[in-house]
Amino acid sequence: MPIDSLQKSLVDMTIAFATRFEQFENYLQNIINTLAASNNNSNVNDVAGDFYAFRSFVIASLSTLHRQVELLQKISDQVEMRFRLKMLLVHGIPDHSKEDTSAAVIKKLTQNLKTPKLDVTSISRSHRVGKNKSDKSRPILVKFKDVDLI
């Protein structure tokens, strides 16, 4: 899923930023210590302040991006669940050449589940899934028009 890879790259980027910031902070501290010995650290303190402000900005931005990716993940999951709400996978119906899968599903469901309100117009689409094997019948994926029919 693309959101998962986006989340992973965001985590990798956060780790890379943290590592680079730590290296630069150590480097900056060495410079401050060296210049402090010579009493010439006014410009370095300005650079250090700018660095800490920039670091705070980047960390806040990455945190916001993390929250946005998590929100997108939740929304994607909700959309996928809503999409699958009207779907049913039916097993045990033998394969036939040139079959009407909708009619076969309706026949099986009305016989076994005694659902009289189902007819072919209740189905939005249906098709077999998987590879055709002579020894096994493939399941039929059915999408109903109304979730109340399931």
Sequence and secondary structure as in RCSB ss.txt:
>XXXX:A:sequence
MPIDSLQKSLVDMTIAFATRFEQFENYLQNIINTLAASNNNSNVNDVAGDFYAFRSFVIASLSTLHRQVELLQKI
SDQVEMRFRLKMLLVHGIPDHSKEDTSAAVIKKLTQNLKTPKLDVTSISRSHRVGKNKSDKSRPILVKFKDVDLI
>XXXX:A:secstr
 HHHHHHHHHHHHHHHHHHHHHHHHHHHHHHHHHHHHTT  HHHHHHHHHHHHHHHHHHHHHHHHHHHHHHHHHH
HHHHHHHHHTTEEEE      TT  HHHHHHHHHHHHT  TT  GGGEEEEEE S  BTTB   EEEEES GGG 
